[in-house]
Amino acid sequence: MNIYIIAGEASGDLHAANLMKAILEKSPETKFRYWGGDKMAAIQGEPVKHIKDLAFMGFIEVVANLKTILGNIKFCKKDILANKPDALLLVDYPGFNMRIAAFAKEHNIPVHYYISPSVWAWKPKRGWKMKSMVDELYCILPFEKAFYKENYNMEVNYVGHPLLDAVQNFQSEAVSEDQFKKEFNLDDRPIIALLPGSRKQEIKIKLPIMLEAAKKYPAYQLIVAGAPNLSEAFYQEVAAGREMKWVSNRTYDMLNNSYAAMVTSGTATLETALFNVPQVVCYKGSAVSYQIAKRLVKVDYISLPNLIMNQKVVTELIQNDLTVEKLQAELDLILGETAERKAMLADYQKLFEVLGAGGASKEIASLLLEKMK
């Protein structure tokens, strides 16, 4: 069997790689052609396009790179037709993948979509488009199955969140805290993890605020999670002399040994919760992008722990609220044996129960292969 996969971001690379592995366990002869990253390459082959050339964040950046994006779409369509896959597997990345799904449907290529676009948050009309052009939709948030049924009369597959598997797999082979600290020349102080994002423009905005806020806490050491495609020199330039340690492509090791964290909104907020690390969620974009998003997005929260639980589990400091002073005030509440820290950890336990036991990749592999038969 020949499956064409498109993953356009780091999280998609992780989830697609785990799914490729699960498919190969059940169907070892399967061949993949894909857009993705290093984790997928570790399973089979090399990407047609690498995620480092695909991830564009925010309305302004998308407009600025529109020629490149349209060129990628045109190339992708030609490449799919040339390779005649038995199925197209789209992983998240909705701005791009929705267009490719429509194209594939026109050419009678079965479309499987893993990680639903957030139609419950914005662009609800996309739900009808999903129904018309996607053969199987695999959802990872507990409320999505009922949402699609009630609003679009569409049957979808709830498979659980893939991060459960990713974190559990990691923890089964994780290095000890002593090993981790020795490897990166760390001292005995507790660790505050800084996850400022994976794109240059968001790091430039948020990392200086995080580092400045952390100056108040000399009893802790700071570690910045480096994106695999960015150099330490870039982070040091942004830090502008502020104290920090930098660890590239070892975010799970870092979270597994951290006491608290400052985290950019997105997948990392759920990863941090799954590692049981109290956190403050940080978001700040360009003024134009934020104002556009504010008018389009119809949700009460931006972080996954809060969205999944439909309540405030972690504090979100958004746009103008993301200041050094407010960040320090929130850190004060989760550093030490405070009531707020204990309450957050208790809410994390409820979150684990809602998400379930994991097994998303194996579940999707079974469903997809059965459909392909």
C-alpha positions as CSV (number, residue, x, y, z in Angstrom):
1,M,0.0,0.0,0.0
2,N,1.1,3.5,-0.8
3,I,0.1,6.4,1.6
4,Y,0.8,10.0,0.9
5,I,1.1,12.0,4.2
6,I,1.2,15.8,4.7
7,A,2.4,17.2,8.1
8,G,3.5,20.8,8.1
9,E,4.6,21.5,11.6
10,A,6.7,20.0,14.4
11,S,3.7,18.6,16.3
12,G,2.4,17.0,13.1
13,D,5.8,15.5,12.4
14,L,5.7,13.8,15.9
15,H,2.2,12.5,15.5
16,A,2.6,11.4,11.9
17,A,5.9,9.5,12.8
18,N,4.1,7.6,15.6
19,L,1.3,6.8,13.2
20,M,3.7,5.6,10.5
21,K,5.3,3.3,13.1
22,A,1.9,1.9,14.1
23,I,0.9,1.3,10.5
24,L,4.1,-0.5,9.7
25,E,3.6,-2.8,12.7
26,K,0.3,-3.9,11.2
27,S,1.3,-3.6,7.5
28,P,5.1,-3.8,7.1
29,E,4.9,-3.5,3.3
30,T,3.4,0.0,3.4
31,K,5.3,2.7,1.6
32,F,5.0,6.4,2.6
33,R,5.7,9.5,0.6
34,Y,5.4,12.5,2.8
35,W,5.9,16.2,3.7
36,G,7.2,16.2,7.3
37,G,10.3,16.3,9.5
38,D,13.1,14.4,11.1
39,K,10.9,12.2,13.2
40,M,9.1,10.9,10.1
41,A,12.4,10.5,8.3
42,A,13.6,8.3,11.2
43,I,10.7,5.9,10.4
44,Q,11.0,5.7,6.6
45,G,12.6,7.6,3.7
46,E,13.1,11.4,3.4
47,P,10.5,14.2,3.2
48,V,9.5,15.6,-0.1
49,K,9.3,19.0,1.7
50,H,10.7,19.6,5.2
51,I,8.6,21.3,7.9
52,K,11.3,23.9,8.4
53,D,10.2,25.3,5.0
54,L,6.5,25.0,5.7
55,A,5.5,26.6,9.0
56,F,4.1,30.1,8.7
57,M,2.4,31.6,11.7
58,G,0.0,34.6,11.8
59,F,-1.9,36.5,9.2
60,I,0.9,38.9,8.4
61,E,3.5,36.1,7.9
62,V,1.1,34.1,5.7
63,V,0.4,37.1,3.5
64,A,4.2,37.9,3.3
65,N,4.9,34.3,2.2
66,L,1.8,33.8,0.0
67,K,3.8,33.2,-3.2
68,T,5.8,30.4,-1.5
69,I,2.6,28.8,0.0
70,L,0.7,28.9,-3.3
71,G,3.8,27.4,-5.0
72,N,3.9,24.6,-2.4
73,I,0.2,23.8,-3.0
74,K,0.7,23.7,-6.8
75,F,3.7,21.4,-6.4
76,C,1.9,19.1,-3.9
77,K,-1.0,18.6,-6.3
78,K,1.3,17.6,-9.1
79,D,3.3,15.3,-6.8
80,I,0.1,13.5,-5.5
81,L,-1.1,12.8,-9.1
82,A,2.3,11.6,-10.1
83,N,2.5,9.1,-7.2
84,K,-1.1,7.8,-7.4
85,P,-1.4,7.0,-3.6
86,D,-3.9,4.5,-2.3
87,A,-4.8,7.1,0.4
88,L,-4.0,10.6,1.4
89,L,-3.4,11.1,5.1
90,L,-3.5,14.8,6.2
91,V,-2.2,15.7,9.7
92,D,-3.4,19.0,11.2
93,Y,-2.0,22.0,9.2
94,P,-5.5,23.0,8.1
95,G,-4.8,26.1,6.0
96,F,-2.8,24.0,3.5
97,N,-4.4,20.6,4.0
98,M,-8.0,21.7,3.5
99,R,-7.0,22.8,0.0
100,I,-5.3,19.5,-0.7
101,A,-8.2,17.5,0.6
102,A,-10.6,19.2,-1.9
103,F,-8.2,18.5,-4.7
104,A,-7.8,14.8,-3.7
105,K,-11.6,14.4,-3.5
106,E,-11.9,15.7,-7.0
107,H,-9.5,13.0,-8.2
108,N,-11.2,10.2,-6.2
109,I,-8.3,9.7,-3.8
110,P,-9.5,8.6,-0.3
111,V,-8.9,11.4,2.2
112,H,-8.1,10.6,5.9
113,Y,-7.7,13.6,8.1
114,Y,-5.9,13.3,11.5
115,I,-6.4,16.1,14.0
116,S,-9.5,18.1,13.1
117,P,-9.3,21.8,12.2
118,S,-10.7,23.8,15.1
119,V,-14.1,24.4,13.5
120,W,-15.5,24.7,17.0
121,A,-13.3,27.8,17.5
122,W,-13.6,29.6,14.2
123,K,-14.6,29.2,10.5
124,P,-17.6,26.9,11.4
125,K,-18.4,26.6,7.6
126,R,-15.2,24.4,7.4
127,G,-17.2,21.7,9.1
128,W,-19.5,21.3,6.1
129,K,-16.4,21.3,3.8
130,M,-14.9,18.5,6.0
131,K,-18.0,16.5,5.6
132,S,-18.0,16.9,1.8
133,M,-14.4,16.0,1.1
134,V,-13.0,13.9,4.0
135,D,-13.7,10.1,4.0
136,E,-12.5,9.6,7.6
137,L,-11.8,12.2,10.3
138,Y,-9.8,11.2,13.4
139,C,-10.4,13.6,16.3
140,I,-8.2,14.0,19.4
141,L,-10.3,16.2,21.7
142,P,-13.1,14.5,23.7
143,F,-15.9,17.0,22.8
144,E,-15.3,16.9,19.0
145,K,-17.2,13.7,18.3
146,A,-20.5,15.1,19.7
147,F,-19.8,18.5,18.1
148,Y,-19.5,17.2,14.6
149,K,-22.6,15.0,15.1
150,E,-24.8,17.8,16.5
151,N,-23.7,20.5,14.1
152,Y,-23.0,18.7,10.9
153,N,-24.6,15.3,11.3
154,M,-21.2,13.8,10.7
155,E,-19.8,10.6,12.2
156,V,-16.1,11.0,13.2
157,N,-13.6,8.9,15.1
158,Y,-12.5,10.0,18.5
159,V,-9.2,8.3,19.0
160,G,-7.8,10.0,22.1
161,H,-4.9,12.5,22.2
162,P,-1.6,11.3,20.7
163,L,0.4,13.3,23.2
164,L,-0.6,10.7,25.8
165,D,1.3,8.1,23.9
166,A,4.2,10.3,23.1
167,V,4.7,11.3,26.8
168,Q,4.2,7.7,28.1
169,N,6.7,6.3,25.5
170,F,9.2,8.9,26.5
171,Q,8.9,8.5,30.2
172,S,9.5,4.7,29.9
173,E,13.0,5.4,28.7
174,A,13.8,8.8,30.2
175,V,17.1,9.7,31.7
176,S,17.3,10.4,35.4
177,E,17.3,14.0,36.7
178,D,21.0,13.6,37.8
179,Q,21.9,12.4,34.3
180,F,20.0,15.3,32.6
181,K,21.6,17.9,34.8
182,K,25.1,16.4,34.4
183,E,24.7,16.3,30.6
184,F,23.8,20.0,30.3
185,N,26.1,21.2,33.1
186,L,23.2,22.2,35.4
187,D,23.4,22.9,39.1
188,D,21.1,21.5,41.9
189,R,18.5,24.3,41.8
190,P,15.0,23.5,40.6
191,I,14.3,24.2,36.9
192,I,12.0,26.7,35.5
193,A,11.4,25.7,31.8
194,L,10.9,28.4,29.2
195,L,9.0,27.3,26.1
196,P,8.8,30.4,23.9
197,G,7.6,28.7,20.7
198,S,9.3,27.3,17.6
199,R,9.1,30.3,15.2
200,K,11.5,33.2,15.2
201,Q,8.9,36.0,15.3
202,E,7.2,34.5,18.4
203,I,10.4,33.8,20.2
204,K,11.6,37.4,19.7
205,I,8.4,38.7,21.3
206,K,8.0,36.4,24.2
207,L,11.5,35.1,25.3
208,P,12.7,38.6,26.5
209,I,9.6,38.9,28.7
210,M,10.0,35.4,30.1
211,L,13.7,36.0,30.9
212,E,13.1,39.4,32.5
213,A,10.4,38.0,34.7
214,A,12.6,35.1,35.8
215,K,15.2,37.5,37.2
216,K,13.1,37.6,40.3
217,Y,13.8,34.0,41.1
218,P,17.6,33.3,41.7
219,A,16.7,30.2,43.6
220,Y,15.8,28.6,40.3
221,Q,17.7,27.9,37.1
222,L,16.3,28.7,33.7
223,I,16.3,26.4,30.7
224,V,15.0,27.5,27.3
225,A,13.6,24.9,24.9
226,G,15.3,25.4,21.6
227,A,13.5,24.6,18.4
228,P,15.5,22.1,16.3
229,N,15.8,24.4,13.3
230,L,17.1,27.4,15.2
231,S,20.7,27.9,16.5
232,E,21.9,28.8,20.0
233,A,23.3,32.0,18.6
234,F,19.8,33.2,17.7
235,Y,18.5,32.6,21.2
236,Q,21.5,34.3,22.8
237,E,20.9,37.3,20.5
238,V,17.3,37.5,21.6
239,A,18.3,37.0,25.3
240,A,20.6,40.0,25.0
241,G,22.8,39.0,27.9
242,R,20.1,37.7,30.2
243,E,21.0,34.5,32.1
244,M,19.7,31.3,30.6
245,K,20.6,27.7,29.6
246,W,19.6,26.5,26.1
247,V,18.7,22.9,25.3
248,S,17.9,22.1,21.7
249,N,15.4,19.4,20.7
250,R,15.2,18.0,24.2
251,T,11.9,19.5,25.4
252,Y,10.6,16.3,27.0
253,D,13.8,15.8,29.0
254,M,13.5,19.3,30.2
255,L,9.8,19.1,31.2
256,N,10.4,15.7,32.8
257,N,12.8,17.4,35.2
258,S,11.2,20.9,35.7
259,Y,9.4,22.4,38.7
260,A,7.4,25.1,36.8
261,A,7.2,26.5,33.3
262,M,6.3,29.5,31.1
263,V,4.8,28.2,28.0
264,T,3.7,29.6,24.6
265,S,0.1,28.7,23.8
266,G,-0.3,25.6,21.6
267,T,0.5,21.9,21.9
268,A,3.2,22.6,24.5
269,T,0.6,23.6,27.0
270,L,-0.9,20.1,27.0
271,E,2.6,18.5,27.0
272,T,3.5,20.5,30.0
273,A,0.4,19.4,31.8
274,L,1.0,15.8,30.9
275,F,4.4,16.1,32.6
276,N,2.6,17.4,35.6
277,V,4.5,20.7,35.5
278,P,2.6,23.8,36.8
279,Q,2.7,26.5,34.1
280,V,1.7,30.0,33.1
281,V,0.6,30.2,29.4
282,C,2.0,33.1,27.4
283,Y,0.7,34.5,24.1
284,K,1.7,37.7,22.3
285,G,1.6,38.3,18.6
286,S,1.6,41.3,16.3
287,A,-1.2,43.8,17.0
288,V,-2.7,43.3,13.6
289,S,-2.8,39.5,13.8
290,Y,-4.2,39.6,17.3
291,Q,-7.0,41.9,16.4
292,I,-8.0,39.8,13.4
293,A,-7.9,36.6,15.4
294,K,-9.8,38.2,18.3
295,R,-12.7,38.9,15.9
296,L,-12.7,35.5,14.3
297,V,-12.0,33.0,17.2
298,K,-15.0,32.1,19.3
299,V,-13.6,30.3,22.3
300,D,-13.1,31.3,25.9
301,Y,-9.6,29.9,26.2
302,I,-6.5,29.4,24.0
303,S,-4.6,26.7,25.9
304,L,-5.5,23.0,25.5
305,P,-5.8,22.2,29.2
306,N,-8.5,24.9,29.6
307,L,-10.2,24.1,26.3
308,I,-10.4,20.4,27.1
309,M,-11.7,20.9,30.6
310,N,-13.8,23.9,29.6
311,Q,-12.6,25.7,32.7
312,K,-9.6,27.6,33.9
313,V,-6.9,25.1,34.7
314,V,-3.9,27.3,33.9
315,T,-3.6,31.0,33.8
316,E,-3.4,32.6,30.3
317,L,-1.6,35.9,29.8
318,I,-2.7,37.1,26.4
319,Q,-1.4,40.0,24.4
320,N,-1.3,43.2,26.6
321,D,-1.7,41.1,29.7
322,L,1.7,39.4,29.0
323,T,3.9,41.7,31.0
324,V,6.9,41.1,33.3
325,E,4.9,42.2,36.3
326,K,1.9,40.0,35.6
327,L,4.0,37.0,34.7
328,Q,5.9,37.3,38.0
329,A,2.6,37.6,39.9
330,E,1.4,34.3,38.4
331,L,4.7,32.6,39.0
332,D,4.5,33.6,42.6
333,L,1.4,31.5,42.8
334,I,2.9,28.3,41.5
335,L,6.5,28.4,42.9
336,G,6.5,26.7,46.3
337,E,3.9,24.6,48.1
338,T,1.1,27.0,47.5
339,A,-2.6,26.3,47.4
340,E,-2.7,27.4,43.7
341,R,0.0,25.0,42.7
342,K,-1.7,22.1,44.5
343,A,-5.0,23.1,42.8
344,M,-3.4,23.1,39.4
345,L,-1.9,19.7,39.9
346,A,-5.3,18.3,41.1
347,D,-6.9,19.7,37.9
348,Y,-4.2,18.0,35.8
349,Q,-5.3,14.7,37.3
350,K,-8.9,15.3,36.2
351,L,-7.5,16.2,32.7
352,F,-5.7,12.9,32.5
353,E,-9.0,11.1,33.3
354,V,-10.9,13.0,30.6
355,L,-8.2,12.2,28.0
356,G,-8.3,8.5,28.7
357,A,-5.6,5.8,28.4
358,G,-4.0,6.7,25.1
359,G,-3.4,4.4,22.1
360,A,-4.3,7.0,19.4
361,S,-1.8,5.9,16.8
362,K,-2.7,2.2,17.0
363,E,-6.4,3.0,16.9
364,I,-6.0,5.1,13.8
365,A,-3.7,2.6,12.1
366,S,-6.4,-0.1,12.6
367,L,-9.2,2.1,11.3
368,L,-7.2,3.4,8.3
369,L,-5.9,0.0,7.2
370,E,-9.4,-1.5,7.5
371,K,-10.9,1.3,5.3
372,M,-8.1,0.9,2.7
373,K,-8.9,-2.8,2.4
